[in-house]
Amino acid sequence: MNVDDKYLGHKLLKSKSRIASYDELIDNCRSRLQGWMSKQLSHAGRGGLGFRSPEKVNEALLAKLAWRFLTHTDSYWVKLISARYLQRYDFWTVKKMVNCSPVWTGILIGRDIIAPHVCWSIGDGSLIKIWTDPWVPFLPRFRVEGSSLDRGGLCFVSELICPNSRLWRLDLLQQFFLPHEIIAILKIRLSAEASADTLIWMLTPTGDFSTKSVYKSLLQGEPAHSESSTFSFDWKRFWKMQGISPKVHLFLWRLLHNAIAVKVNIARHGTSVDTYCRLCYKSEETVEHLFLHREVIKKVWFISPIGLRIDSPGITYNIADLFNIWLCLNDAQDAFKLGCAMLWCIWKARNRVMFDNSEFNIGEVVSSAYSLFLDHSSCILTPLHELPIGASSSTEYPTWCPSPAGTLKINVDGAALDKYIVAGIVARNSEGDFIEGRCFFDGDWHGTNGAIEAEARAFLKGLELAQSLQVSSVIIEGDSQLLVSYLLDDRLKYPWRIRSIILDCRRLMSYFSNISIKFVLRLANKSTHHLAQYAVSSTNGTIWKGDPSSCIVSHLSTEKPSLIN
């Protein structure tokens, strides 16, 4: 191989100077671009499909390299670089040295990009350094400073955790940390059994790193400190889904990228326009308002075959969540296709109101969406009572069903309101007799997705109740299909904030010889829902044994006669 050998116009062997290595390639690209005319470019070339900034993409890829360096510690290339540059220094504080390799230079650039968004999820704490690593998600920069220069010889977070009780050692916290740091540390929930420490990426709900989230953060010009800045989505399955019109598919892609011409988006580009919704004049016309939260749209979703209740207490839906639920479950493909048709027909009806001064007809939207679904779907429509979200108004109301003989059934329900989360738990035997009930109240909750955390806490409390009753066969039912999926399918990525709860749930599930986790509609889960409401009004947790709370007596009695059938 000669020094001047090239492949695709680029030299195969690099010189010591990276600038000199790429100068010829860059000059060739510039000379070609100068001959292009904007009129000859397609709409896609003008940004219609979101072509990205090369500089930002390069920075995002350097951030990915730094993330891989942090998470693939057993790789030979990581060990080699660490031995060369990190023998006496910490990764987060080491500075660039003279004559270091281009690879290490790129890793340091990526480190500075990801630093504001990386935090440890504590397992046993053996890998996390107290004073240099980010590990407290409720503090700025996720790091502690300490109350004094005296560190007492403490080095790793594992030293702050009591190994037997798996609780924080208050004596050490009060001795070495500031008051606000102690409060933040105590908010970190530890799992009942020690597990491996895990690095989490704070810009995604699941904690998994993605170059897309880095790119978005770089474009914003300031840290995107929110779980909603991006979402985990199975785009491959989305595009492979059959039975959807191509124009609807492209519309949905634009919808998920917030790239449709609702009034707020138009105003964002400098156009003077009234941003209030034409149908209600109560809120600005955003994507979420137009397709989900407008009162007339709530009626559309409820009377549709999907039967979705947007205003369910304790549950806040957004379009991305609905798509994720429908895509993750194999038996929800018909619901996904019908939901896509609903979104398209809502958009068409909105445009007729805007430009033709037509009236918004709920029945016409539903019927046209159903017709579109049938025209493009080669599948048989799933029975309405089997659709995963909501219940059609035309179906028979579901009720609580007894468990098989010798099996305990526990129903759970969680809800989040303002700064607290609550849960209700009811245990009944195969005869429908009340065994025990509990309500849970956490008035000092801090987080961003209270609904899913409340449901996770409810399932955990239900499993703890089953363990305390010392039964071998149990059924746990709840009305959060997403949480049921997290518990049953190890492949699904769940939010990092409920990691310790999911680990505890799975640990308790392994104790039973026969256990079943099931999803039921809210109508078959009324008793626990009312117990959760009782927890809200009483602001404390309560346990009932033998005799149920007065707030659920009527529900228990109406559900028990169903045993006769």
Secondary structure, 3 states (H helix, E strand, C coil): CCCCCEECCEECCCCCCHHHHHHHHHHHHHHHHHCCCHHHCCCHHHCCCCCCCHHHHHHHHHHHHHHHHHHCCCCHHHHHHHHHHCCCCCCCCCCCCCCCCHHHHHHHHHHHHHHHHEEEECCCCCCCECCCCCCCCCCHHHCCCCCCCCCCCCCEHHHHECCCCCCECHHHHHHHCCHHHHHHHHCCCCCCCCCCCEEEECCCCCCCCCHHHHHHHHHHCCCCCCHHHCCCCCHHHHHHCCCCCHHHHHHHHHHHCCCCCCHHHHHHCCCCCCCECCCCCCCECCHHHHHHHCHHHHHHHHHCCCCCCCCCCCCCCCHHHHHHHHHHCHHHHHHHHHHHHHHHHHHHHHHHHHHHCCCCCHHHHHHHHHHHHHHHCCCCCCCHHHCCCCCCCCCCCCCCCCCCCCCEEEEEEEEEECCEEEEEEEEECCCCCEEEEEEEEECCCCCCCHHHHHHHHHHHHHHHHHHHCCCCEEEEEECCHHHHHHHHCCCCCCCHHHHHHHHHHHHHHCCCCEEEEEECCHHHCHHHHHHHHHHHHHCCCEEEECCCCCCCHHHHHHHHHHHCC
